Amino acid sequence: MNRVVMKRRWVATIRADGKTRYLGYHNSVEDASAAYQAAVTQYRGSFLGAQQ
């Protein structure tokens, strides 16, 4: 997660399947973290499959 200073918001991103997925802009770090955690859960199967 990164803070976007110009907009004073947080942007959440995740790298999955060789691509950067933008998870949106959020007003708080907690909201951005929740979006990131949901994406980790969604993409976790592909991550585990690549490691095994």
mmCIF file of the N, C-alpha and C atoms, coordinates in Angstrom:
data_MODEL
# 
_entry.id   MODEL 
# 
loop_
_atom_site.group_PDB 
_atom_site.id 
_atom_site.type_symbol 
_atom_site.label_atom_id 
_atom_site.label_alt_id 
_atom_site.label_comp_id 
_atom_site.label_asym_id 
_atom_site.label_entity_id 
_atom_site.label_seq_id 
_atom_site.pdbx_PDB_ins_code 
_atom_site.Cartn_x 
_atom_site.Cartn_y 
_atom_site.Cartn_z 
_atom_site.occupancy 
_atom_site.B_iso_or_equiv 
_atom_site.pdbx_formal_charge 
_atom_site.auth_seq_id 
_atom_site.auth_comp_id 
_atom_site.auth_asym_id 
_atom_site.auth_atom_id 
_atom_site.pdbx_PDB_model_num 
ATOM 1   N N  . MET A 1 1  ? 0.837  -1.158  0.000   1.00 0.00 ? 1  MET A N  1 
ATOM 2   C CA . MET A 1 1  ? 0.000  0.000   0.000   1.00 0.00 ? 1  MET A CA 1 
ATOM 3   C C  . MET A 1 1  ? 0.888  1.228   0.000   1.00 0.00 ? 1  MET A C  1 
ATOM 4   N N  . ASN A 1 2  ? 0.450  2.208   -0.696  1.00 0.00 ? 2  ASN A N  1 
ATOM 5   C CA . ASN A 1 2  ? 1.192  3.458   -0.781  1.00 0.00 ? 2  ASN A CA 1 
ATOM 6   C C  . ASN A 1 2  ? 0.258  4.612   -0.504  1.00 0.00 ? 2  ASN A C  1 
ATOM 7   N N  . ARG A 1 3  ? 0.784  5.639   0.103   1.00 0.00 ? 3  ARG A N  1 
ATOM 8   C CA . ARG A 1 3  ? 0.011  6.860   0.336   1.00 0.00 ? 3  ARG A CA 1 
ATOM 9   C C  . ARG A 1 3  ? 0.141  7.738   -0.892  1.00 0.00 ? 3  ARG A C  1 
ATOM 10  N N  . VAL A 1 4  ? -0.967 8.170   -1.445  1.00 0.00 ? 4  VAL A N  1 
ATOM 11  C CA . VAL A 1 4  ? -0.980 9.086   -2.580  1.00 0.00 ? 4  VAL A CA 1 
ATOM 12  C C  . VAL A 1 4  ? -1.158 10.486  -2.001  1.00 0.00 ? 4  VAL A C  1 
ATOM 13  N N  . VAL A 1 5  ? -0.070 11.242  -1.992  1.00 0.00 ? 5  VAL A N  1 
ATOM 14  C CA . VAL A 1 5  ? -0.051 12.521  -1.294  1.00 0.00 ? 5  VAL A CA 1 
ATOM 15  C C  . VAL A 1 5  ? -0.982 13.536  -1.954  1.00 0.00 ? 5  VAL A C  1 
ATOM 16  N N  . MET A 1 6  ? -0.985 13.589  -3.270  1.00 0.00 ? 6  MET A N  1 
ATOM 17  C CA . MET A 1 6  ? -1.806 14.596  -3.959  1.00 0.00 ? 6  MET A CA 1 
ATOM 18  C C  . MET A 1 6  ? -3.291 14.424  -3.625  1.00 0.00 ? 6  MET A C  1 
ATOM 19  N N  . LYS A 1 7  ? -3.747 13.191  -3.480  1.00 0.00 ? 7  LYS A N  1 
ATOM 20  C CA . LYS A 1 7  ? -5.162 12.934  -3.202  1.00 0.00 ? 7  LYS A CA 1 
ATOM 21  C C  . LYS A 1 7  ? -5.416 12.662  -1.727  1.00 0.00 ? 7  LYS A C  1 
ATOM 22  N N  . ARG A 1 8  ? -4.333 12.550  -0.944  1.00 0.00 ? 8  ARG A N  1 
ATOM 23  C CA . ARG A 1 8  ? -4.424 12.257  0.486   1.00 0.00 ? 8  ARG A CA 1 
ATOM 24  C C  . ARG A 1 8  ? -5.230 10.989  0.753   1.00 0.00 ? 8  ARG A C  1 
ATOM 25  N N  . ARG A 1 9  ? -4.964 9.982   -0.059  1.00 0.00 ? 9  ARG A N  1 
ATOM 26  C CA . ARG A 1 9  ? -5.631 8.693   0.082   1.00 0.00 ? 9  ARG A CA 1 
ATOM 27  C C  . ARG A 1 9  ? -4.595 7.591   -0.048  1.00 0.00 ? 9  ARG A C  1 
ATOM 28  N N  . TRP A 1 10 ? -4.995 6.378   0.289   1.00 0.00 ? 10 TRP A N  1 
ATOM 29  C CA . TRP A 1 10 ? -4.133 5.209   0.187   1.00 0.00 ? 10 TRP A CA 1 
ATOM 30  C C  . TRP A 1 10 ? -4.551 4.395   -1.025  1.00 0.00 ? 10 TRP A C  1 
ATOM 31  N N  . VAL A 1 11 ? -3.566 3.889   -1.756  1.00 0.00 ? 11 VAL A N  1 
ATOM 32  C CA . VAL A 1 11 ? -3.849 3.015   -2.891  1.00 0.00 ? 11 VAL A CA 1 
ATOM 33  C C  . VAL A 1 11 ? -3.312 1.624   -2.546  1.00 0.00 ? 11 VAL A C  1 
ATOM 34  N N  . ALA A 1 12 ? -4.132 0.619   -2.795  1.00 0.00 ? 12 ALA A N  1 
ATOM 35  C CA . ALA A 1 12 ? -3.730 -0.761  -2.527  1.00 0.00 ? 12 ALA A CA 1 
ATOM 36  C C  . ALA A 1 12 ? -3.471 -1.461  -3.862  1.00 0.00 ? 12 ALA A C  1 
ATOM 37  N N  . THR A 1 13 ? -2.363 -2.192  -3.933  1.00 0.00 ? 13 THR A N  1 
ATOM 38  C CA . THR A 1 13 ? -2.022 -2.972  -5.117  1.00 0.00 ? 13 THR A CA 1 
ATOM 39  C C  . THR A 1 13 ? -1.517 -4.337  -4.674  1.00 0.00 ? 13 THR A C  1 
ATOM 40  N N  . ILE A 1 14 ? -1.617 -5.288  -5.579  1.00 0.00 ? 14 ILE A N  1 
ATOM 41  C CA . ILE A 1 14 ? -1.060 -6.612  -5.334  1.00 0.00 ? 14 ILE A CA 1 
ATOM 42  C C  . ILE A 1 14 ? -0.497 -7.117  -6.644  1.00 0.00 ? 14 ILE A C  1 
ATOM 43  N N  . ARG A 1 15 ? 0.563  -7.887  -6.559  1.00 0.00 ? 15 ARG A N  1 
ATOM 44  C CA . ARG A 1 15 ? 1.134  -8.512  -7.743  1.00 0.00 ? 15 ARG A CA 1 
ATOM 45  C C  . ARG A 1 15 ? 0.655  -9.953  -7.791  1.00 0.00 ? 15 ARG A C  1 
ATOM 46  N N  . ALA A 1 16 ? -0.034 -10.323 -8.868  1.00 0.00 ? 16 ALA A N  1 
ATOM 47  C CA . ALA A 1 16 ? -0.567 -11.676 -9.005  1.00 0.00 ? 16 ALA A CA 1 
ATOM 48  C C  . ALA A 1 16 ? -0.545 -12.069 -10.471 1.00 0.00 ? 16 ALA A C  1 
ATOM 49  N N  . ASP A 1 17 ? -0.163 -13.297 -10.724 1.00 0.00 ? 17 ASP A N  1 
ATOM 50  C CA . ASP A 1 17 ? -0.131 -13.828 -12.090 1.00 0.00 ? 17 ASP A CA 1 
ATOM 51  C C  . ASP A 1 17 ? 0.730  -12.971 -13.016 1.00 0.00 ? 17 ASP A C  1 
ATOM 52  N N  . GLY A 1 18 ? 1.804  -12.409 -12.474 1.00 0.00 ? 18 GLY A N  1 
ATOM 53  C CA . GLY A 1 18 ? 2.722  -11.608 -13.264 1.00 0.00 ? 18 GLY A CA 1 
ATOM 54  C C  . GLY A 1 18 ? 2.216  -10.218 -13.609 1.00 0.00 ? 18 GLY A C  1 
ATOM 55  N N  . LYS A 1 19 ? 1.121  -9.799  -12.982 1.00 0.00 ? 19 LYS A N  1 
ATOM 56  C CA . LYS A 1 19 ? 0.549  -8.479  -13.256 1.00 0.00 ? 19 LYS A CA 1 
ATOM 57  C C  . LYS A 1 19 ? 0.323  -7.731  -11.954 1.00 0.00 ? 19 LYS A C  1 
ATOM 58  N N  . THR A 1 20 ? 0.390  -6.418  -12.032 1.00 0.00 ? 20 THR A N  1 
ATOM 59  C CA . THR A 1 20 ? 0.042  -5.589  -10.890 1.00 0.00 ? 20 THR A CA 1 
ATOM 60  C C  . THR A 1 20 ? -1.450 -5.311  -10.959 1.00 0.00 ? 20 THR A C  1 
ATOM 61  N N  . ARG A 1 21 ? -2.138 -5.669  -9.901  1.00 0.00 ? 21 ARG A N  1 
ATOM 62  C CA . ARG A 1 21 ? -3.588 -5.440  -9.826  1.00 0.00 ? 21 ARG A CA 1 
ATOM 63  C C  . ARG A 1 21 ? -3.833 -4.270  -8.871  1.00 0.00 ? 21 ARG A C  1 
ATOM 64  N N  . TYR A 1 22 ? -4.515 -3.264  -9.359  1.00 0.00 ? 22 TYR A N  1 
ATOM 65  C CA . TYR A 1 22 ? -4.847 -2.106  -8.539  1.00 0.00 ? 22 TYR A CA 1 
ATOM 66  C C  . TYR A 1 22 ? -6.152 -2.386  -7.819  1.00 0.00 ? 22 TYR A C  1 
ATOM 67  N N  . LEU A 1 23 ? -6.141 -2.224  -6.529  1.00 0.00 ? 23 LEU A N  1 
ATOM 68  C CA . LEU A 1 23 ? -7.294 -2.552  -5.699  1.00 0.00 ? 23 LEU A CA 1 
ATOM 69  C C  . LEU A 1 23 ? -8.080 -1.316  -5.285  1.00 0.00 ? 23 LEU A C  1 
ATOM 70  N N  . GLY A 1 24 ? -7.674 -0.175  -5.767  1.00 0.00 ? 24 GLY A N  1 
ATOM 71  C CA . GLY A 1 24 ? -8.437 1.048   -5.540  1.00 0.00 ? 24 GLY A CA 1 
ATOM 72  C C  . GLY A 1 24 ? -7.796 1.999   -4.550  1.00 0.00 ? 24 GLY A C  1 
ATOM 73  N N  . TYR A 1 25 ? -8.401 3.174   -4.471  1.00 0.00 ? 25 TYR A N  1 
ATOM 74  C CA . TYR A 1 25 ? -7.996 4.209   -3.533  1.00 0.00 ? 25 TYR A CA 1 
ATOM 75  C C  . TYR A 1 25 ? -8.867 4.097   -2.290  1.00 0.00 ? 25 TYR A C  1 
ATOM 76  N N  . HIS A 1 26 ? -8.250 4.318   -1.126  1.00 0.00 ? 26 HIS A N  1 
ATOM 77  C CA . HIS A 1 26 ? -8.960 4.166   0.137   1.00 0.00 ? 26 HIS A CA 1 
ATOM 78  C C  . HIS A 1 26 ? -8.645 5.349   1.042   1.00 0.00 ? 26 HIS A C  1 
ATOM 79  N N  . ASN A 1 27 ? -9.624 5.720   1.871   1.00 0.00 ? 27 ASN A N  1 
ATOM 80  C CA . ASN A 1 27 ? -9.456 6.876   2.752   1.00 0.00 ? 27 ASN A CA 1 
ATOM 81  C C  . ASN A 1 27 ? -8.578 6.596   3.955   1.00 0.00 ? 27 ASN A C  1 
ATOM 82  N N  . SER A 1 28 ? -8.447 5.328   4.335   1.00 0.00 ? 28 SER A N  1 
ATOM 83  C CA . SER A 1 28 ? -7.616 5.003   5.500   1.00 0.00 ? 28 SER A CA 1 
ATOM 84  C C  . SER A 1 28 ? -6.714 3.815   5.181   1.00 0.00 ? 28 SER A C  1 
ATOM 85  N N  . VAL A 1 29 ? -5.646 3.703   5.937   1.00 0.00 ? 29 VAL A N  1 
ATOM 86  C CA . VAL A 1 29 ? -4.726 2.582   5.759   1.00 0.00 ? 29 VAL A CA 1 
ATOM 87  C C  . VAL A 1 29 ? -5.426 1.275   6.129   1.00 0.00 ? 29 VAL A C  1 
ATOM 88  N N  . GLU A 1 30 ? -6.352 1.334   7.062   1.00 0.00 ? 30 GLU A N  1 
ATOM 89  C CA . GLU A 1 30 ? -7.086 0.133   7.455   1.00 0.00 ? 30 GLU A CA 1 
ATOM 90  C C  . GLU A 1 30 ? -7.947 -0.394  6.304   1.00 0.00 ? 30 GLU A C  1 
ATOM 91  N N  . ASP A 1 31 ? -8.612 0.510   5.577   1.00 0.00 ? 31 ASP A N  1 
ATOM 92  C CA . ASP A 1 31 ? -9.426 0.105   4.427   1.00 0.00 ? 31 ASP A CA 1 
ATOM 93  C C  . ASP A 1 31 ? -8.556 -0.472  3.316   1.00 0.00 ? 31 ASP A C  1 
ATOM 94  N N  . ALA A 1 32 ? -7.414 0.159   3.074   1.00 0.00 ? 32 ALA A N  1 
ATOM 95  C CA . ALA A 1 32 ? -6.500 -0.338  2.046   1.00 0.00 ? 32 ALA A CA 1 
ATOM 96  C C  . ALA A 1 32 ? -5.954 -1.714  2.437   1.00 0.00 ? 32 ALA A C  1 
ATOM 97  N N  . SER A 1 33 ? -5.654 -1.890  3.710   1.00 0.00 ? 33 SER A N  1 
ATOM 98  C CA . SER A 1 33 ? -5.168 -3.172  4.197   1.00 0.00 ? 33 SER A CA 1 
ATOM 99  C C  . SER A 1 33 ? -6.225 -4.257  4.052   1.00 0.00 ? 33 SER A C  1 
ATOM 100 N N  . ALA A 1 34 ? -7.472 -3.935  4.332   1.00 0.00 ? 34 ALA A N  1 
ATOM 101 C CA . ALA A 1 34 ? -8.554 -4.906  4.186   1.00 0.00 ? 34 ALA A CA 1 
ATOM 102 C C  . ALA A 1 34 ? -8.708 -5.326  2.722   1.00 0.00 ? 34 ALA A C  1 
ATOM 103 N N  . ALA A 1 35 ? -8.593 -4.378  1.796   1.00 0.00 ? 35 ALA A N  1 
ATOM 104 C CA . ALA A 1 35 ? -8.678 -4.703  0.369   1.00 0.00 ? 35 ALA A CA 1 
ATOM 105 C C  . ALA A 1 35 ? -7.516 -5.598  -0.042  1.00 0.00 ? 35 ALA A C  1 
ATOM 106 N N  . TYR A 1 36 ? -6.328 -5.318  0.475   1.00 0.00 ? 36 TYR A N  1 
ATOM 107 C CA . TYR A 1 36 ? -5.161 -6.130  0.165   1.00 0.00 ? 36 TYR A CA 1 
ATOM 108 C C  . TYR A 1 36 ? -5.338 -7.554  0.705   1.00 0.00 ? 36 TYR A C  1 
ATOM 109 N N  . GLN A 1 37 ? -5.804 -7.675  1.939   1.00 0.00 ? 37 GLN A N  1 
ATOM 110 C CA . GLN A 1 37 ? -5.995 -8.993  2.534   1.00 0.00 ? 37 GLN A CA 1 
ATOM 111 C C  . GLN A 1 37 ? -7.041 -9.800  1.767   1.00 0.00 ? 37 GLN A C  1 
ATOM 112 N N  . ALA A 1 38 ? -8.096 -9.156  1.303   1.00 0.00 ? 38 ALA A N  1 
ATOM 113 C CA . ALA A 1 38 ? -9.114 -9.855  0.497   1.00 0.00 ? 38 ALA A CA 1 
ATOM 114 C C  . ALA A 1 38 ? -8.506 -10.352 -0.813  1.00 0.00 ? 38 ALA A C  1 
ATOM 115 N N  . ALA A 1 39 ? -7.642 -9.547  -1.422  1.00 0.00 ? 39 ALA A N  1 
ATOM 116 C CA . ALA A 1 39 ? -6.991 -9.952  -2.671  1.00 0.00 ? 39 ALA A CA 1 
ATOM 117 C C  . ALA A 1 39 ? -6.017 -11.098 -2.433  1.00 0.00 ? 39 ALA A C  1 
ATOM 118 N N  . VAL A 1 40 ? -5.299 -11.085 -1.315  1.00 0.00 ? 40 VAL A N  1 
ATOM 119 C CA . VAL A 1 40 ? -4.392 -12.186 -0.983  1.00 0.00 ? 40 VAL A CA 1 
ATOM 120 C C  . VAL A 1 40 ? -5.189 -13.477 -0.870  1.00 0.00 ? 40 VAL A C  1 
ATOM 121 N N  . THR A 1 41 ? -6.333 -13.421 -0.219  1.00 0.00 ? 41 THR A N  1 
ATOM 122 C CA . THR A 1 41 ? -7.183 -14.603 -0.089  1.00 0.00 ? 41 THR A CA 1 
ATOM 123 C C  . THR A 1 41 ? -7.668 -15.076 -1.451  1.00 0.00 ? 41 THR A C  1 
ATOM 124 N N  . GLN A 1 42 ? -8.037 -14.154 -2.313  1.00 0.00 ? 42 GLN A N  1 
ATOM 125 C CA . GLN A 1 42 ? -8.535 -14.505 -3.648  1.00 0.00 ? 42 GLN A CA 1 
ATOM 126 C C  . GLN A 1 42 ? -7.454 -15.159 -4.495  1.00 0.00 ? 42 GLN A C  1 
ATOM 127 N N  . TYR A 1 43 ? -6.231 -14.638 -4.458  1.00 0.00 ? 43 TYR A N  1 
ATOM 128 C CA . TYR A 1 43 ? -5.163 -15.120 -5.320  1.00 0.00 ? 43 TYR A CA 1 
ATOM 129 C C  . TYR A 1 43 ? -4.268 -16.161 -4.649  1.00 0.00 ? 43 TYR A C  1 
ATOM 130 N N  . ARG A 1 44 ? -4.519 -16.493 -3.400  1.00 0.00 ? 44 ARG A N  1 
ATOM 131 C CA . ARG A 1 44 ? -3.627 -17.379 -2.658  1.00 0.00 ? 44 ARG A CA 1 
ATOM 132 C C  . ARG A 1 44 ? -3.459 -18.741 -3.330  1.00 0.00 ? 44 ARG A C  1 
ATOM 133 N N  . GLY A 1 45 ? -4.479 -19.286 -3.901  1.00 0.00 ? 45 GLY A N  1 
ATOM 134 C CA . GLY A 1 45 ? -4.376 -20.587 -4.553  1.00 0.00 ? 45 GLY A CA 1 
ATOM 135 C C  . GLY A 1 45 ? -3.355 -20.586 -5.671  1.00 0.00 ? 45 GLY A C  1 
ATOM 136 N N  . SER A 1 46 ? -3.333 -19.542 -6.491  1.00 0.00 ? 46 SER A N  1 
ATOM 137 C CA . SER A 1 46 ? -2.363 -19.472 -7.578  1.00 0.00 ? 46 SER A CA 1 
ATOM 138 C C  . SER A 1 46 ? -0.951 -19.284 -7.034  1.00 0.00 ? 46 SER A C  1 
ATOM 139 N N  . PHE A 1 47 ? -0.787 -18.582 -5.904  1.00 0.00 ? 47 PHE A N  1 
ATOM 140 C CA . PHE A 1 47 ? 0.531  -18.420 -5.309  1.00 0.00 ? 47 PHE A CA 1 
ATOM 141 C C  . PHE A 1 47 ? 1.036  -19.755 -4.793  1.00 0.00 ? 47 PHE A C  1 
ATOM 142 N N  . LEU A 1 48 ? 0.196  -20.503 -4.105  1.00 0.00 ? 48 LEU A N  1 
ATOM 143 C CA . LEU A 1 48 ? 0.626  -21.782 -3.546  1.00 0.00 ? 48 LEU A CA 1 
ATOM 144 C C  . LEU A 1 48 ? 0.917  -22.789 -4.644  1.00 0.00 ? 48 LEU A C  1 
ATOM 145 N N  . GLY A 1 49 ? 0.144  -22.759 -5.704  1.00 0.00 ? 49 GLY A N  1 
ATOM 146 C CA . GLY A 1 49 ? 0.378  -23.673 -6.811  1.00 0.00 ? 49 GLY A CA 1 
ATOM 147 C C  . GLY A 1 49 ? 1.706  -23.420 -7.490  1.00 0.00 ? 49 GLY A C  1 
ATOM 148 N N  . ALA A 1 50 ? 2.137  -22.168 -7.559  1.00 0.00 ? 50 ALA A N  1 
ATOM 149 C CA . ALA A 1 50 ? 3.400  -21.826 -8.209  1.00 0.00 ? 50 ALA A CA 1 
ATOM 150 C C  . ALA A 1 50 ? 4.579  -22.248 -7.353  1.00 0.00 ? 50 ALA A C  1 
ATOM 151 N N  . GLN A 1 51 ? 4.407  -22.272 -6.035  1.00 0.00 ? 51 GLN A N  1 
ATOM 152 C CA . GLN A 1 51 ? 5.517  -22.600 -5.148  1.00 0.00 ? 51 GLN A CA 1 
ATOM 153 C C  . GLN A 1 51 ? 5.720  -24.092 -4.994  1.00 0.00 ? 51 GLN A C  1 
ATOM 154 N N  . GLN A 1 52 ? 4.723  -24.902 -5.232  1.00 0.00 ? 52 GLN A N  1 
ATOM 155 C CA . GLN A 1 52 ? 4.833  -26.341 -5.004  1.00 0.00 ? 52 GLN A CA 1 
ATOM 156 C C  . GLN A 1 52 ? 5.354  -27.073 -6.200  1.00 0.00 ? 52 GLN A C  1 
# 
